[in-house]
Amino acid sequence: MYTTNEFQKLIRESGSFILPGAYDAMTARLIEEIGFNAIYATGAGISNAQLGWADVGLTSLKEVVDIVARMADVTTIPIVVDGDTGFGNAINVMRTVREFERAGVAAIQMEDQVSPKKCGHFNGKDVVSKGEMVGKIKAAVDTRHDENLAIIARTDALAVNGMEDALDRAHAYKEAGADIIFVEAPTTIEQLKQITSSLKGIPQVINLVEGGKTPLISLNEAEEIGFKIMLCANTVLRSAIKGITDSLKILKAEGSQENVYNLICTWEERQSLFKLNQITAWEEKYSENKTLPNR
């Protein structure tokens, strides 16, 4: 089963869907176990969790590829990867697409920020020319082996140059071959409606960051306004930070694990998530002591 086909079905089907962010194989598996239809390999989350630094363009292509490949190895649903700026110019984008496609992703998101980029909800961003980004999108489309591999074009121009330029870029990126458009960091409901009405008929992403620049709305509201994908890129990461912090504080203050039980999963839940029963079954199947059938 090709997850690229599955992702294309999600885009074509009626109704909108939530795309939660994962930053490693464990969180990717949890997203699938809970019942979501796709996974977002979050660049910010990977930078935070793997490097311990803010999302300011410090991760390399190979670091992200390695993590995404691990996600794909333990899940069966489509993975959308945050490809940042494509990790360079149009020639770098060609390598980026090949690497991510081999890793097993269903969609690649790229943005028009100047490299090194910043989180879309940080101040101080800048963007490359529209023409440079158009070239990157064309390079991505021409390079992909599977035509169902979706290219998501994100523009950060709204915060830099205003709505007119952001929408102009969005249309240009769609014309260049992008399958999905992502106008980053609108700040009001009115801007959200302006974006979807201007790009009517094009699948669009809304990025909802708790405490970020875009007002938080529900999935039903996002669908009503006209967004196909409701991206919740770092809800998982931030809940993990909170849970780990709370557990560590209790452990430090009390010198005991007695009062952390309501903050942690059970032993059984942990082993179930990480498929201990499956591993045990494989051990039994391939044990050297297993009796071989008569021939």
C-alpha positions in Angstrom: 0.0 0.0 0.0 1.4 3.4 -1.0 0.7 6.1 1.6 0.9 8.7 -1.2 -2.3 7.3 -2.6 -3.9 7.3 0.8 -3.0 10.9 1.4 -4.4 11.9 -2.0 -7.6 10.2 -1.0 -7.7 12.2 2.2 -7.3 15.4 0.2 -10.0 14.5 -2.3 -12.6 13.2 0.2 -15.2 15.5 1.6 -14.5 17.0 5.0 -11.5 18.4 6.7 -9.0 16.5 9.0 -6.6 17.2 11.8 -2.9 16.6 11.2 -1.1 16.2 14.5 2.7 16.6 14.7 5.2 13.9 15.7 8.8 14.4 16.6 10.0 10.8 16.7 8.9 7.2 16.1 7.1 6.9 19.4 4.9 9.9 18.9 4.2 8.9 15.3 3.1 5.5 16.5 0.9 7.1 19.2 -0.8 9.3 16.6 -1.7 6.3 14.5 -2.8 4.2 17.6 -5.2 7.0 18.7 -6.9 6.9 15.2 -5.7 9.9 13.3 -5.5 9.6 9.5 -2.0 11.1 8.9 1.1 12.3 10.7 3.0 15.5 10.5 6.8 15.2 11.0 7.2 18.6 12.6 10.4 20.5 12.0 10.0 22.6 15.1 9.4 19.5 17.2 12.3 17.6 15.8 14.6 20.6 16.5 13.2 21.0 20.0 13.3 17.3 20.9 16.3 16.1 19.0 18.6 19.1 19.2 17.3 20.9 22.2 17.2 24.2 20.4 14.4 26.5 19.1 13.1 26.2 15.5 15.6 28.5 13.7 16.8 26.3 10.9 19.5 24.3 12.8 18.4 20.8 11.7 20.0 19.2 8.6 18.3 17.3 5.9 19.9 14.0 6.9 18.8 14.4 10.5 15.2 14.9 9.5 15.3 12.1 6.9 16.6 9.7 9.5 13.8 10.5 12.0 11.1 10.4 9.3 12.4 7.0 8.1 12.0 5.7 11.7 8.5 7.0 11.8 7.6 5.3 8.5 9.1 2.0 9.7 6.6 1.8 12.6 3.4 3.3 11.1 1.2 2.6 8.1 -0.6 6.0 7.7 0.6 8.9 5.5 3.4 11.1 6.8 3.7 14.7 5.8 7.2 16.1 6.4 8.1 19.6 7.2 10.9 20.2 4.6 11.6 23.8 5.8 13.1 25.7 2.9 14.0 22.6 1.0 17.4 22.8 2.6 18.9 25.2 0.0 18.2 26.2 -3.6 16.3 24.4 -6.3 19.2 21.9 -6.8 19.2 21.1 -3.0 15.4 20.7 -3.3 15.9 17.9 -5.9 18.0 16.0 -3.4 15.6 16.8 -0.6 12.7 15.3 -2.5 14.7 12.1 -3.4 15.7 11.6 0.2 12.3 12.1 1.7 10.6 10.0 -1.0 13.0 7.1 -0.2 12.2 7.6 3.5 8.6 6.9 2.8 6.7 10.2 3.1 3.4 11.0 1.4 3.8 14.7 1.2 6.6 17.3 1.5 6.0 20.8 2.8 8.4 23.6 1.7 8.3 27.3 2.6 9.6 30.5 1.0 11.6 31.8 3.9 15.2 32.9 3.6 17.6 30.3 5.0 18.2 29.8 7.8 14.4 29.9 8.5 12.5 30.6 11.7 9.3 29.2 13.1 6.4 30.7 11.2 5.0 32.3 14.3 8.3 33.9 15.3 9.1 37.6 14.5 12.0 38.6 12.3 11.2 36.3 9.3 12.2 37.2 5.7 11.2 35.6 2.4 13.0 34.8 -0.9 11.7 36.1 -4.2 8.5 34.7 -5.6 10.5 33.5 -8.6 13.0 31.6 -6.5 10.3 29.7 -4.7 8.5 29.0 -8.0 11.7 27.4 -9.2 11.9 25.3 -6.1 8.4 24.0 -6.5 9.0 23.1 -10.1 12.2 21.3 -9.2 10.3 19.3 -6.6 7.5 18.4 -9.0 9.9 17.4 -11.7 12.1 15.3 -9.3 9.4 13.2 -7.5 9.3 9.6 -8.7 5.7 9.1 -7.5 3.3 11.6 -9.0 1.0 11.1 -6.0 3.7 12.5 -3.7 2.0 15.7 -2.6 3.9 19.0 -2.6 2.7 21.5 0.0 3.8 25.1 -0.7 3.9 27.4 2.3 4.3 31.2 2.1 5.4 33.3 5.1 5.0 36.5 3.1 1.9 37.6 5.0 3.9 38.7 8.0 6.6 40.2 5.9 4.9 41.9 2.9 1.2 41.7 3.7 -1.8 39.9 2.4 -1.7 40.9 -1.3 1.8 39.5 -1.7 1.0 36.4 0.2 -2.0 35.6 -2.0 -0.1 36.5 -5.2 2.6 34.0 -4.1 0.0 31.4 -3.2 -1.5 31.5 -6.7 1.9 31.4 -8.3 2.9 28.4 -6.2 -0.2 26.5 -7.2 0.4 27.3 -10.9 4.0 26.0 -10.5 2.6 22.6 -9.5 2.0 22.7 -5.7 -0.9 20.4 -4.7 -1.7 22.1 -1.4 -1.2 25.7 -0.3 -0.3 26.9 3.2 -0.5 30.7 4.0 1.3 30.9 7.3 0.4 33.0 10.4 -2.8 34.9 9.6 -3.8 36.8 12.7 -7.6 37.2 12.5 -10.7 35.3 11.5 -11.2 37.9 8.7 -7.7 37.1 7.3 -8.5 33.4 7.4 -11.7 33.9 5.4 -9.9 36.2 2.9 -7.3 33.5 2.3 -9.8 30.7 1.6 -12.1 32.8 -0.5 -9.1 34.0 -2.6 -7.8 30.4 -3.0 -11.2 28.7 -3.4 -11.0 25.2 -4.8 -7.4 24.7 -3.7 -6.7 22.4 -0.7 -5.4 24.6 2.1 -3.6 24.2 5.5 -4.3 26.2 8.6 -1.6 26.0 11.2 -2.9 26.3 14.8 -0.2 27.0 17.4 -1.3 27.3 21.0 -0.2 30.8 22.0 0.8 31.6 18.4 -0.4 34.3 16.0 -3.4 32.5 14.5 -6.6 32.4 16.5 -7.5 28.8 17.6 -10.6 27.4 16.0 -12.2 24.0 16.0 -12.0 21.5 13.1 -15.7 22.2 12.3 -14.9 26.0 12.1 -11.8 25.4 10.0 -13.9 23.3 7.6 -16.6 25.9 7.4 -14.1 28.6 6.6 -12.6 26.5 3.8 -9.5 24.8 5.2 -8.8 21.1 4.3 -6.1 20.4 6.8 -6.0 21.6 10.4 -2.3 21.3 11.4 -1.6 20.9 15.1 2.1 20.6 14.8 3.3 20.8 18.4 0.4 19.9 20.6 2.0 16.5 21.2 5.4 17.9 22.0 4.1 20.5 24.4 2.0 18.0 26.2 5.0 15.7 26.6 7.1 18.6 28.0 4.3 19.4 30.6 3.9 15.7 31.6 7.7 15.1 31.9 8.2 18.3 33.9 5.4 17.5 36.3 6.7 14.0 36.9 10.2 15.2 37.5 9.1 17.8 39.9 7.3 15.3 42.0 10.3 12.9 41.9 12.7 15.6 42.9 10.5 17.0 45.7 9.3 13.7 47.2 12.2 11.4 46.4 9.5 8.7 45.5 7.5 7.5 42.5 4.4 6.9 44.6 2.6 10.0 43.4 3.6 9.9 39.7 1.2 7.1 38.7 -1.5 9.5 37.5 1.1 11.2 35.3 2.5 8.1 33.6 1.2 5.2 31.4 1.0 1.7 32.9 3.6 -0.9 32.3 1.1 -2.8 30.2 0.3 0.3 28.1 4.0 0.9 27.4 4.7 -2.7 26.3 1.6 -2.7 24.2 2.6 0.5 22.4 6.0 -0.9 21.6 4.7 -4.3 20.4 6.4 -6.5 22.9 3.9 -9.3 22.2 4.8 -9.1 18.5 8.5 -9.3 19.3 7.9 -12.3 21.6 6.0 -14.0 18.8 8.9 -13.4 16.3 11.3 -14.7 18.9 9.3 -17.9 19.2 8.8 -18.2 15.4 12.5 -17.9 14.7 14.0 -19.6 17.8 16.8 -22.0 17.1 15.2 -24.4 19.5 11.9 -24.4 17.6 11.1 -27.9 16.2 11.4 -27.9 12.4 8.5 -29.5 10.5 9.1 -32.9 8.9 10.0 -32.8 5.3 
